[in-house]
């Protein structure tokens, strides 16, 4: 409720990757407590069936610190994706972006 955490769904591949780097990630945070690397607090999988018990579905997600929960002024924010499809923001270089609106990469 205070906006300090975020839940983000991830793919199965991302889930598996996080599992492989988790130990090194943890030790990095211990060694560099003021790092700017995003802080993850949970890596989860929920498995459920379709009701008849035949097919199961999995949802993978992380719980992480909300990097936008800050007292600092954020002039611009970007929504970064792995794909370049539809990733251009239509604005002039000097044009202001409304507060809270994310630019695309």
N, C-alpha and C positions, 0 to 999 in steps of 0.2 A: 504493500500500500504506500510505502514511502518512496518508491521509484528507485531504490538502490540496486535492485536485481532485475535481470531479464531472463526469460525463458526463450530459447531459440531452438527450433527443430533443425536437425541435421540429417544427412544421408547416412546409410549404413557404412559406406566407405569412410566418411568423416569420423563416425563413431569408432571404427576399427583403428583409424589413424591416431585418434586421441588416446586410445588405450595403449598404443605402442610408445607414445611420447610422454605419457603421464608422469612417470618417475623422474625423467629428466626435467620436465616442466616444474614439478614440485621443488626439486633441488635448485633450479634457477630462481624461483621465487624466494627461497630461503637465502640464497647468496646475494640477491639483488632486491631487497624489499621495496625499493622505490622505482622499480622497473615500470616502463610504460606498457608492457605486455598486458593484454587483457587478463583479468583474473577469473578463472573458472572455479566454481564451487561444487559442481556436481555434473556427472556424466551418467545419463539414465537411458533405459530402454523399457518401454511398456509393451507387453504382448497381450493381445486379446483375441478372442475368436468371434466369428460372425453370428454367434447365438446358437447355431446348430452344432458347433464344435468341430466343423470340418476344416475350415480355413482359418488360419491365424494371421493376424496383422501385427506388425511391429512399428512403433513410433520411437525414434531416437531423438533425444534432446539434451541440451546443456543448460545449466543454471550458471549465469555469469554476472559479474558486476556491470552495472549500467554506466558506461563511460560518459554518458550525457547528464548524469546526476552530479552536477558540479556547481559551485558558486561562480566559477569563471565564465566570462562572456564567450560564447561560441559564435563567431562571425559567419562561418560556413561549415556545413556538414555534408558529407557525401555518402551515398548508398552504393557501396562497392560490391560488385558481383564477379563471378568467374567468366560470365559470358559477355560478349560485346554487342549482342543483339539488342537494339532499342536502348542503348546506353548513353545517348546524347541528351544533354539538357539544353533547351532552346532559350538562351538568354544572351544579351550583349555583354561584353567584357566588363563594362562599368555599371551594368544594371544590378540593383540590389535584389536580393532574394528575400522573400518574406520570412520572418522568424519562424523556426520550426520546420521549414521546408528543406528537404534533402536534395542536393544536386546529384546527378548521376555521373559516373566516371566516364 
